[in-house]
Amino acid sequence: MMDSFFWDYWTDPKDKKTLTGETEEEENMLRENKLLGIPRMRQIKVRSNSCEINSQFRDSYTTCYDFYSKTAEDKEPFGLKQGTAWTYSSESQLSASSYIGHMGTYGGGGFYKDLSSDRNETVGILKELKENLWLTRGTRVVFVDFTVYNPNINLFCVSKLTVEFPPTGGALPTSSFKPVRLIRYHQSFDYFILTCEFLFVFFIVYYTMEELRELIHFNFDYFFQFWNFIDVSILSASYFCIVYSIYSHISVINKLDKLLETKDAYADFDELGSSQKSYNNVEAVALFFAWIKVVKFVSFTKSTSEISNTISRCVSDLLGFVLMFFILFTSFAILSYLLFGCQIERFNHPVVSFFSLIRTIMAEFDYDELSRASRLLGPIYFIFFILIFYFVLTNMFLAIICDTYSSVKSEIAVKKQRELKDIILGGFKKLMSRGGSGDEMTEDEVAPKGETKITFKDIRNTLVENHFSELEIAMFLSKYDIDPHHMVHEAETQKLLDDYERRGFVPVSVGLSSREFRELSDKVEAMEKSIALAAKKVEAILEQVEDLVNVIS
C-alpha cells in the first residue's frame, strides 16, 4: 500500500534512479493518477463480552467478541483515548455511508486516522498505531478510503480498500472502485451533450404537462392503465437524473476548490460516488422503460398482437404454475442449505442457495462439488432436481405458452390483421396516388375540389384495425347509409367522425346507451366463442363415434 501511495521509483525498486518529487507528475500514483487530498483509515469494533461463552469453556476464555451488529458496536474510547484514532466518531460527523461486506453491513462511523501526503510522516503514523495496539480482537473491519483523478480520461475513482476480521479468525480483503465522470463539460463535444440535456429537460417538462392533462381528464382511473404507469416511471427517473446532475456539478466545484486550497485534507467523494451509482441505475431504468414504451406504438401489428394476447391470456395459468414452482424451488433451496451448507460456499445461506439453484437451471453447476460434499446424497439430490425442474416443470411452462399461443394465432388468422410492412407500403401507395400516379378512382368518381377521396374499403379497414366485429361494421355502415360502390368525401367523413367521437357508435334504432351496447357486444362475442368450442367438441365426438362404428363393423 505504501509503494502505491508514494511512488518513489519508475519500474524497479532496486533502480537507483528514484524520483525526486519536484514536479506534480512525479507525485502521482502509478505516474498517471493524481491523489486528491490524503487517505483515511477507519476501523469498526465490537464490545468485549458481546456474546456469551459456554459454561464449560469460561475458564479458558474470559472475553467474547461477536459478529458485527449495531447493538454490539463498541463506541468507547480506548488506547491513548485522545484523537480521532482512539475516540469514536459517528456516521453523521464523518458524512460516510454504510458498506455491505461479506460478513455484514457496517455503519459509517468508527475510529479513524488521516494519513499524510509525506511518506515518512505516514510511516510514523502507522508505527504509532501499531505500537499502541490500534487493532484489537474486537476489530471487525478496517477501511482505507482515498480518491484519485486521471486527467487522461477525465475520470475520478472513489476507492475503498477493505479488510474484514470475522470472529472465526483470519482476514478477508476486498476492494471497491467507483469510476465516475464528475467534471462533465470539459471538451467541445461535452457542450453538445449539454445542449442535448437542455432539450431533454424541455421535452420532460412538456411531457409532464401532457400527463397532467390526462390525469385531470381520467382522475384516479389514470393510475389503473399500464402505459400510464410506464409514463410515470419514466418521468420520475428523468427528474431524479436532472436533479442529481445539477447537484453533482455544484458539489464537485465546491470540493475541488477546497482541495486546491488545502491539499492536506481528506477528500470525501464517497457520497458523490454512491450517488453516481444510484444515478446510473435510475438512468438505466428510465432507458429500459423508454424502450418498453416502443411496444405501445407497434402493438397494431400481427406479431406484437400475438405476443401481447398470448401473455395476457396465459397469466392465470402461469400464476398457478409459478406458485407450484416457487414452493418446490424453495424446498430444494432449503434442502441444499441443510445438506451442503457447511461444505459448499454457494449453499452457505438459504438465499444464496436459492440463487445458486437458479444458476443450476441455466446449466451452470458443478456436479463434482456436490459429489465431494456427499457421495450418496449429492448425486441423489442432483438427479431429483434435474428430473423435476428440467424434464417436468420446464416442459409444463413451455406447454402453457405454446398452447395459448396456438389458440391466439388461430384466432388472429381469422381476423385479417395488417403487418407493419403492409401499413408502410399502403401509406406509400396512397402518397403516390395523391401525387397523381394512382388510378384507384374513375373519372366519374371525382370528389369536389379541395376534398380527399375516401373509399368504402378505407372506412371498413379502419374499423377492422380498431377491432370492430363484422356485426358492428354492418350496423355502422347501415346507420350512415354508406354505399359500398361509391366513395365518401372528406366533408361527409368528418361529419361521421365527429358524430362518432361525440356520441359513440350506437345505432339510433337500438335504444341502448354506449356502455350497454358494449356489454351486449361482449356477451355476443363470448357466446360465439362458446358455440365454436361446442362445435369442435361435437365434431370430436362424431369422429369417435365413426371410429367406433368402423371397429364394430
C-alpha positions as CSV (number, residue, x, y, z in Angstrom):
1,M,0.0,0.0,0.0
2,M,2.8,2.4,0.8
3,D,4.5,1.8,-2.5
4,S,1.2,2.6,-4.3
5,F,0.6,5.8,-2.4
6,F,4.2,7.0,-2.6
7,W,5.7,6.0,-6.0
8,D,9.4,6.6,-5.5
9,Y,10.7,4.8,-8.5
10,W,9.8,4.3,-12.1
11,T,9.8,0.5,-12.6
12,D,12.3,-1.3,-10.3
13,P,12.6,-0.5,-6.6
14,K,16.3,-1.5,-6.9
15,D,16.9,1.1,-9.5
16,K,19.0,3.9,-8.1
17,K,17.3,6.5,-10.4
18,T,14.5,7.3,-8.0
19,L,12.0,10.1,-8.4
20,T,12.9,13.5,-7.0
21,G,9.3,14.6,-6.3
22,E,9.9,18.0,-7.6
23,T,7.0,18.0,-10.1
24,E,3.4,17.2,-9.6
25,E,3.6,14.4,-12.2
26,E,6.3,12.6,-10.1
27,E,3.9,12.7,-7.1
28,N,1.2,10.8,-8.9
29,M,0.1,7.3,-8.1
30,L,1.4,4.9,-10.8
31,R,2.5,8.0,-12.7
32,E,-0.9,8.8,-14.2
33,N,-3.3,9.2,-11.2
34,K,-3.4,12.3,-9.0
35,L,-4.2,11.5,-5.4
36,L,-6.8,14.1,-4.2
37,G,-6.2,15.0,-0.6
38,I,-4.9,12.3,1.8
39,P,-6.0,8.8,2.5
40,R,-8.1,7.9,5.6
41,M,-8.0,4.7,7.7
42,R,-11.1,3.8,9.7
43,Q,-12.0,0.8,11.8
44,I,-15.2,-0.5,13.4
45,K,-15.1,-2.6,16.6
46,V,-17.4,-4.7,18.7
47,R,-17.6,-4.7,22.5
48,S,-16.0,-7.2,24.7
49,N,-18.4,-9.8,26.1
50,S,-20.8,-9.0,23.2
51,C,-21.6,-12.7,23.1
52,E,-22.0,-15.4,25.7
53,I,-19.3,-18.1,26.4
54,N,-20.4,-21.7,27.1
55,S,-20.1,-22.5,30.7
56,Q,-17.7,-25.4,30.0
57,F,-15.2,-23.0,28.4
58,R,-15.4,-20.0,30.7
59,D,-12.2,-21.0,32.5
60,S,-10.3,-20.9,29.1
61,Y,-11.9,-17.7,27.6
62,T,-12.6,-14.6,29.6
63,T,-13.8,-12.4,26.8
64,C,-16.1,-13.0,23.8
65,Y,-16.4,-10.9,20.6
66,D,-19.4,-11.4,18.4
67,F,-20.1,-10.7,14.8
68,Y,-20.6,-7.0,14.0
69,S,-24.1,-5.5,14.6
70,K,-25.3,-2.1,15.6
71,T,-26.1,-3.3,19.1
72,A,-22.7,-4.9,19.6
73,E,-20.7,-2.0,18.2
74,D,-18.0,-0.5,20.5
75,K,-18.1,3.3,20.8
76,E,-16.0,3.7,24.0
77,P,-12.5,5.4,23.8
78,F,-9.5,3.0,24.1
79,G,-5.8,3.1,23.8
80,L,-4.4,6.6,24.1
81,K,-8.1,7.9,24.5
82,Q,-7.2,11.1,22.6
83,G,-7.5,12.0,19.0
84,T,-9.8,10.6,16.3
85,A,-7.9,7.3,16.1
86,W,-8.9,6.5,19.7
87,T,-12.3,8.1,20.1
88,Y,-15.5,7.2,18.3
89,S,-16.9,9.4,15.6
90,S,-20.5,9.0,14.4
91,E,-21.7,8.5,10.9
92,S,-23.1,12.0,10.7
93,Q,-19.8,13.5,11.8
94,L,-17.9,11.6,9.1
95,S,-20.6,12.1,6.4
96,A,-20.0,8.4,5.5
97,S,-22.4,5.8,4.3
98,S,-22.9,2.2,5.2
99,Y,-20.9,-0.6,3.5
100,I,-22.1,-4.1,2.7
101,G,-19.3,-6.6,3.2
102,H,-19.0,-10.4,3.2
103,M,-19.6,-10.7,6.9
104,G,-22.2,-8.0,7.4
105,T,-23.3,-4.4,6.8
106,Y,-21.1,-1.9,8.5
107,G,-22.1,1.7,9.5
108,G,-20.4,4.9,8.5
109,G,-18.9,5.7,12.0
110,G,-15.9,4.4,13.8
111,F,-12.3,5.2,14.8
112,Y,-10.4,6.9,12.0
113,K,-7.0,8.4,11.3
114,D,-6.0,10.6,8.4
115,L,-2.6,9.7,6.9
116,S,-0.2,12.2,5.4
117,S,0.9,13.2,1.9
118,D,4.5,12.6,3.0
119,R,5.8,9.1,3.1
120,N,7.9,9.5,6.3
121,E,5.0,11.0,8.2
122,T,2.7,8.2,7.1
123,V,5.2,5.6,8.2
124,G,5.3,7.3,11.6
125,I,1.5,7.4,11.9
126,L,1.3,3.7,11.2
127,K,4.1,2.9,13.6
128,E,2.3,4.8,16.4
129,L,-1.0,2.9,15.7
130,K,0.8,-0.4,15.7
131,E,2.7,0.2,19.0
132,N,-0.4,1.3,20.8
133,L,-2.4,-1.7,19.6
134,W,-5.0,0.2,17.4
135,L,-6.2,-3.2,16.0
136,T,-7.7,-5.4,18.7
137,R,-9.6,-8.6,19.0
138,G,-12.8,-6.6,18.7
139,T,-11.9,-5.1,15.3
140,R,-14.3,-6.3,12.7
141,V,-13.3,-4.2,9.7
142,V,-10.7,-1.7,8.5
143,F,-11.3,0.7,5.6
144,V,-8.7,2.7,3.6
145,D,-10.5,5.4,1.6
146,F,-9.0,7.7,-1.0
147,T,-9.9,9.3,-4.3
148,V,-7.7,9.7,-7.4
149,Y,-8.2,11.7,-10.7
150,N,-6.8,10.7,-14.1
151,P,-6.7,13.7,-16.5
152,N,-6.0,11.5,-19.5
153,I,-9.6,10.1,-19.4
154,N,-11.2,12.8,-17.2
155,L,-12.4,10.2,-14.6
156,F,-12.4,10.2,-10.8
157,C,-12.0,6.9,-9.0
158,V,-13.5,6.7,-5.5
159,S,-11.5,3.8,-3.9
160,K,-12.1,1.8,-0.8
161,L,-9.8,-1.0,0.4
162,T,-11.5,-3.2,3.0
163,V,-10.2,-5.9,5.3
164,E,-12.8,-7.8,7.4
165,F,-11.9,-9.7,10.5
166,P,-14.5,-12.4,11.2
167,P,-14.8,-13.8,14.8
168,T,-13.6,-17.2,13.4
169,G,-10.2,-15.7,12.8
170,G,-8.3,-14.7,9.7
171,A,-8.9,-11.7,7.4
172,L,-11.0,-11.2,4.2
173,P,-9.6,-8.5,2.0
174,T,-11.8,-6.8,-0.6
175,S,-11.8,-3.7,-2.7
176,S,-14.3,-1.3,-4.3
177,F,-13.5,1.1,-7.1
178,K,-16.1,3.5,-8.5
179,P,-15.0,5.4,-11.6
180,V,-17.2,8.4,-12.1
181,R,-17.2,11.4,-14.5
182,L,-17.8,14.3,-12.2
183,I,-16.3,17.0,-14.5
184,R,-18.9,16.6,-17.3
185,Y,-18.2,19.6,-19.5
186,H,-14.6,19.5,-20.5
187,Q,-14.3,19.1,-24.3
188,S,-16.2,20.7,-27.2
189,F,-18.3,17.5,-27.6
190,D,-19.4,17.8,-24.0
191,Y,-21.1,21.1,-24.8
192,F,-23.0,19.4,-27.5
193,I,-24.1,16.9,-24.8
194,L,-25.1,19.9,-22.6
195,T,-27.3,21.2,-25.5
196,C,-29.0,17.8,-25.7
197,E,-29.5,17.8,-22.0
198,F,-31.4,21.2,-22.2
199,L,-33.5,19.7,-25.0
200,F,-34.2,16.7,-22.8
201,V,-35.3,18.9,-19.9
202,F,-37.6,20.9,-22.2
203,F,-39.1,17.6,-23.5
204,I,-39.6,16.3,-20.0
205,V,-41.5,19.5,-18.9
206,Y,-43.7,19.2,-22.0
207,Y,-44.2,15.5,-21.4
208,T,-45.2,16.3,-17.8
209,M,-47.9,18.8,-18.9
210,E,-49.4,16.2,-21.2
211,E,-49.5,13.6,-18.5
212,L,-51.1,16.2,-16.1
213,R,-53.8,16.8,-18.7
214,E,-54.5,13.1,-18.9
215,L,-54.6,12.9,-15.1
216,I,-57.1,15.7,-14.8
217,H,-59.3,14.1,-17.5
218,F,-59.2,10.5,-16.2
219,N,-58.9,11.2,-12.5
220,F,-58.0,8.1,-10.5
221,D,-58.6,5.8,-13.4
222,Y,-55.3,7.2,-14.8
223,F,-53.3,5.1,-12.4
224,F,-55.0,1.8,-13.5
225,Q,-53.6,1.8,-17.0
226,F,-50.4,0.0,-17.7
227,W,-48.9,2.5,-20.1
228,N,-49.6,5.4,-17.7
229,F,-47.6,3.6,-15.1
230,I,-44.7,3.4,-17.6
231,D,-45.0,7.1,-18.3
232,V,-44.9,8.0,-14.6
233,S,-41.9,5.8,-14.1
234,I,-40.0,7.5,-17.0
235,L,-40.9,10.9,-15.6
236,S,-39.8,10.1,-12.1
237,A,-36.5,8.6,-13.2
238,S,-35.9,11.6,-15.5
239,Y,-36.5,14.2,-12.8
240,F,-34.1,12.3,-10.5
241,C,-31.4,12.4,-13.1
242,I,-31.9,16.1,-13.7
243,V,-31.7,17.0,-10.0
244,Y,-28.6,14.8,-9.5
245,S,-26.8,16.3,-12.5
246,I,-27.2,19.8,-11.0
247,Y,-26.3,18.7,-7.5
248,S,-23.1,16.8,-8.6
249,H,-21.9,19.7,-10.8
250,I,-22.2,22.2,-7.9
251,S,-20.7,19.8,-5.3
252,V,-17.7,18.9,-7.4
253,I,-16.9,22.5,-8.0
254,N,-17.0,23.3,-4.3
255,K,-15.0,20.3,-3.2
256,L,-12.3,20.8,-5.8
257,D,-11.9,24.5,-4.8
258,K,-11.4,23.4,-1.2
259,L,-8.9,20.7,-2.1
260,L,-6.8,23.0,-4.2
261,E,-6.6,25.4,-1.2
262,T,-5.8,22.7,1.4
263,K,-4.0,19.7,0.0
264,D,-3.5,18.0,3.4
265,A,-7.2,17.2,3.9
266,Y,-9.2,14.1,3.3
267,A,-11.2,14.3,0.0
268,D,-14.6,12.9,0.8
269,F,-16.0,11.8,-2.6
270,D,-17.8,8.7,-1.2
271,E,-21.2,10.3,-1.2
272,L,-20.8,11.5,-4.7
273,G,-19.6,8.1,-5.8
274,S,-22.6,6.4,-4.2
275,S,-25.0,9.0,-5.7
276,Q,-23.4,8.5,-9.2
277,K,-24.0,4.7,-8.9
278,S,-27.7,5.4,-8.0
279,Y,-27.8,7.8,-10.9
280,N,-26.6,5.2,-13.3
281,N,-29.1,2.7,-12.0
282,V,-32.0,5.1,-12.3
283,E,-30.9,6.2,-15.8
284,A,-30.8,2.6,-16.9
285,V,-34.3,2.0,-15.6
286,A,-35.6,5.1,-17.4
287,L,-34.0,4.0,-20.6
288,F,-35.4,0.5,-20.2
289,F,-39.0,1.8,-19.7
290,A,-38.5,4.2,-22.7
291,W,-37.7,1.2,-24.9
292,I,-40.6,-0.8,-23.4
293,K,-42.9,2.1,-24.5
294,V,-41.9,1.4,-28.1
295,V,-44.1,-1.7,-27.9
296,K,-47.1,0.6,-27.5
297,F,-46.6,2.1,-30.9
298,V,-46.1,-1.2,-32.8
299,S,-48.9,-3.1,-30.9
300,F,-51.1,-2.9,-34.0
301,T,-49.0,-5.3,-36.0
302,K,-49.8,-9.0,-36.2
303,S,-46.7,-10.3,-34.4
304,T,-46.9,-7.9,-31.5
305,S,-50.6,-8.6,-31.1
306,E,-49.9,-12.4,-30.9
307,I,-47.3,-11.8,-28.2
308,S,-49.4,-9.4,-26.1
309,N,-52.5,-11.5,-26.4
310,T,-50.6,-14.7,-25.5
311,I,-49.2,-13.1,-22.4
312,S,-52.5,-11.7,-21.2
313,R,-54.4,-14.9,-21.7
314,C,-52.0,-17.3,-20.0
315,V,-51.4,-15.1,-16.9
316,S,-53.9,-17.0,-14.8
317,D,-52.4,-20.4,-15.8
318,L,-48.9,-19.0,-15.2
319,L,-49.7,-17.7,-11.8
320,G,-50.7,-21.2,-10.6
321,F,-47.6,-22.7,-12.3
322,V,-45.4,-20.1,-10.6
323,L,-46.9,-20.8,-7.2
324,M,-46.2,-24.5,-7.5
325,F,-42.7,-23.8,-9.0
326,F,-41.8,-21.4,-6.1
327,I,-42.9,-24.0,-3.5
328,L,-40.8,-26.8,-5.0
329,F,-37.9,-24.5,-5.7
330,T,-37.8,-23.1,-2.1
331,S,-37.9,-26.7,-0.7
332,F,-34.9,-27.7,-2.8
333,A,-33.1,-24.5,-1.8
334,I,-33.6,-25.2,1.9
335,L,-32.7,-28.8,1.4
336,S,-29.4,-27.9,-0.3
337,Y,-28.6,-25.4,2.5
338,L,-29.1,-28.1,5.2
339,L,-27.3,-30.8,3.3
340,F,-24.3,-29.0,1.8
341,G,-24.2,-25.6,3.6
342,C,-21.1,-26.5,5.6
343,Q,-19.1,-27.9,2.7
344,I,-20.1,-25.8,-0.4
345,E,-19.9,-22.0,-0.4
346,R,-22.7,-21.4,-2.8
347,F,-25.1,-23.2,-0.4
348,N,-24.0,-21.5,2.8
349,H,-27.2,-19.5,3.2
350,P,-30.8,-20.2,2.2
351,V,-31.0,-17.0,0.0
352,V,-27.6,-17.9,-1.6
353,S,-28.8,-21.4,-2.2
354,F,-32.0,-20.1,-3.9
355,F,-29.9,-18.1,-6.5
356,S,-27.4,-20.9,-6.9
357,L,-30.2,-23.2,-8.0
358,I,-31.4,-20.6,-10.5
359,R,-27.9,-20.8,-12.0
360,T,-28.2,-24.5,-12.0
361,I,-31.3,-24.3,-14.1
362,M,-29.3,-22.1,-16.5
363,A,-26.9,-25.1,-16.8
364,E,-24.2,-23.5,-14.6
365,F,-23.5,-26.2,-11.9
366,D,-20.6,-28.2,-10.5
367,Y,-21.6,-31.9,-10.1
368,D,-18.2,-32.9,-8.7
369,E,-18.6,-30.4,-5.9
370,L,-21.8,-31.9,-4.9
371,S,-20.4,-35.4,-5.1
372,R,-17.4,-34.5,-2.9
373,A,-19.7,-32.9,-0.3
374,S,-21.7,-36.2,0.0
375,R,-21.0,-39.3,-2.0
376,L,-24.6,-40.6,-1.5
377,L,-26.8,-37.5,-1.0
378,G,-25.1,-35.3,-3.6
379,P,-25.9,-37.5,-6.7
380,I,-29.4,-38.3,-5.4
381,Y,-30.2,-34.6,-4.9
382,F,-28.8,-33.6,-8.3
383,I,-30.8,-36.3,-10.2
384,F,-34.1,-35.4,-8.5
385,F,-33.6,-31.7,-9.1
386,I,-32.8,-32.2,-12.8
387,L,-35.8,-34.6,-13.3
388,I,-38.3,-32.3,-11.6
389,F,-37.2,-28.9,-12.9
390,Y,-35.7,-29.8,-16.3
391,F,-37.9,-32.6,-17.6
392,V,-41.2,-31.7,-15.8
393,L,-41.7,-28.1,-14.8
394,T,-39.8,-26.5,-17.7
395,N,-41.8,-28.5,-20.2
396,M,-45.0,-27.6,-18.4
397,F,-44.1,-23.9,-18.7
398,L,-43.4,-24.3,-22.4
399,A,-46.7,-26.2,-22.9
400,I,-48.7,-23.4,-21.3
401,I,-47.1,-20.8,-23.5
402,C,-47.4,-22.9,-26.7
403,D,-51.0,-23.9,-26.2
404,T,-52.1,-20.3,-25.6
405,Y,-50.0,-19.1,-28.5
406,S,-51.5,-21.6,-30.9
407,S,-55.1,-20.6,-30.0
408,V,-54.3,-16.9,-30.2
409,K,-52.6,-17.4,-33.6
410,S,-55.6,-19.3,-35.0
411,E,-58.0,-16.5,-33.9
412,I,-55.8,-13.8,-35.4
413,A,-55.6,-15.7,-38.6
414,V,-59.4,-15.5,-38.9
415,K,-59.2,-11.7,-38.4
416,K,-57.2,-10.3,-41.2
417,Q,-54.7,-8.1,-39.5
418,R,-52.2,-6.0,-41.3
419,E,-48.5,-6.3,-40.9
420,L,-46.2,-3.3,-40.3
421,K,-44.7,-3.6,-43.7
422,D,-48.2,-3.6,-45.3
423,I,-49.1,-0.4,-43.4
424,I,-45.9,1.3,-44.6
425,L,-46.4,0.2,-48.2
426,G,-50.0,1.2,-48.1
427,G,-49.2,4.6,-46.9
428,F,-46.5,5.0,-49.6
429,K,-49.0,3.9,-52.3
430,K,-51.6,6.4,-51.0
431,L,-49.0,9.2,-51.0
432,M,-48.0,8.3,-54.6
433,S,-51.7,8.2,-55.7
434,R,-52.3,11.6,-54.2
435,G,-49.3,12.9,-56.2
436,G,-51.1,11.8,-59.4
437,S,-49.7,8.3,-60.0
438,G,-52.6,6.3,-58.6
439,D,-55.6,5.0,-60.5
440,E,-58.0,3.9,-57.7
441,M,-60.7,6.3,-58.7
442,T,-62.5,6.6,-62.0
443,E,-63.3,9.9,-63.7
444,D,-67.0,9.7,-62.7
445,E,-66.0,9.4,-59.0
446,V,-64.1,12.7,-58.8
447,A,-64.6,14.4,-55.5
448,P,-65.4,18.0,-55.1
449,K,-62.5,20.3,-55.4
450,G,-60.3,20.5,-52.3
451,E,-61.6,17.3,-50.7
452,T,-59.9,14.0,-50.2
453,K,-61.1,10.8,-51.9
454,I,-62.0,8.1,-49.3
455,T,-63.5,4.8,-50.4
456,F,-65.8,2.3,-48.7
457,K,-62.7,0.0,-48.4
458,D,-60.7,2.6,-46.4
459,I,-63.5,3.0,-43.9
460,R,-64.0,-0.7,-43.5
461,N,-60.3,-1.3,-43.0
462,T,-60.1,1.4,-40.4
463,L,-63.0,-0.2,-38.4
464,V,-61.3,-3.6,-38.6
465,E,-58.0,-2.1,-37.4
466,N,-59.9,-0.7,-34.4
467,H,-61.2,-4.2,-33.5
468,F,-64.8,-3.8,-34.7
469,S,-66.7,-7.0,-35.3
470,E,-68.5,-7.8,-38.5
471,L,-71.8,-7.1,-36.9
472,E,-70.7,-3.7,-35.7
473,I,-69.3,-2.8,-39.1
474,A,-72.6,-3.7,-40.8
475,M,-74.6,-1.6,-38.3
476,F,-72.2,1.3,-38.6
477,L,-72.4,1.4,-42.4
478,S,-76.2,1.0,-42.2
479,K,-76.6,3.9,-39.8
480,Y,-74.7,6.3,-42.1
481,D,-76.1,4.9,-45.3
482,I,-72.7,4.2,-46.8
483,D,-72.9,2.7,-50.3
484,P,-70.0,0.1,-50.9
485,H,-69.9,1.1,-54.6
486,H,-69.3,4.9,-54.1
487,M,-66.6,7.0,-52.5
488,V,-67.1,9.1,-49.4
489,H,-65.9,12.7,-49.5
490,E,-63.9,14.4,-46.7
491,A,-66.8,16.6,-45.5
492,E,-69.1,13.5,-45.1
493,T,-66.3,11.6,-43.4
494,Q,-65.5,14.5,-41.0
495,K,-69.2,14.7,-40.1
496,L,-69.2,10.9,-39.5
497,L,-66.2,11.0,-37.3
498,D,-67.4,14.0,-35.2
499,D,-70.7,12.2,-34.6
500,Y,-68.8,9.0,-33.6
501,E,-66.5,10.8,-31.2
502,R,-69.3,12.8,-29.7
503,R,-71.8,10.0,-29.1
504,G,-70.0,6.7,-29.6
505,F,-71.1,4.1,-32.2
506,V,-74.7,3.0,-31.3
507,P,-77.5,2.9,-33.9
508,V,-80.4,5.1,-33.1
509,S,-82.9,2.4,-33.6
510,V,-81.4,0.2,-30.9
511,G,-82.3,2.5,-28.0
512,L,-79.3,1.5,-25.9
513,S,-76.5,3.5,-24.2
514,S,-73.0,3.2,-25.4
515,R,-72.0,1.2,-22.3
516,E,-74.9,-1.2,-22.6
517,F,-74.2,-1.8,-26.2
518,R,-70.6,-2.6,-25.5
519,E,-71.6,-5.1,-22.8
520,L,-74.1,-6.7,-25.1
521,S,-71.4,-6.9,-27.8
522,D,-69.0,-8.6,-25.4
523,K,-71.7,-11.1,-24.4
524,V,-72.4,-11.9,-28.1
525,E,-68.7,-12.4,-28.8
526,A,-68.3,-14.7,-25.8
527,M,-71.4,-16.6,-27.0
528,E,-69.8,-17.0,-30.4
529,K,-66.6,-18.4,-28.9
530,S,-68.6,-20.8,-26.7
531,I,-70.6,-22.0,-29.7
532,A,-67.4,-22.5,-31.7
533,L,-65.9,-24.5,-28.9
534,A,-69.0,-26.6,-28.5
535,A,-69.0,-27.3,-32.3
536,K,-65.4,-28.5,-32.1
537,K,-66.3,-30.9,-29.2
538,V,-69.3,-32.2,-31.2
539,E,-67.1,-32.8,-34.2
540,A,-64.6,-34.7,-32.0
541,I,-67.4,-36.8,-30.5
542,L,-68.8,-37.6,-34.0
543,E,-65.3,-38.7,-35.2
544,Q,-65.0,-41.0,-32.2
545,V,-68.5,-42.4,-32.9
546,E,-67.5,-43.1,-36.5
547,D,-64.3,-44.8,-35.4
548,L,-66.3,-46.9,-33.0
549,V,-68.8,-47.9,-35.8
550,N,-66.0,-48.8,-38.1
551,V,-64.4,-51.0,-35.4
552,I,-67.7,-52.8,-34.7
553,S,-68.5,-53.3,-38.4
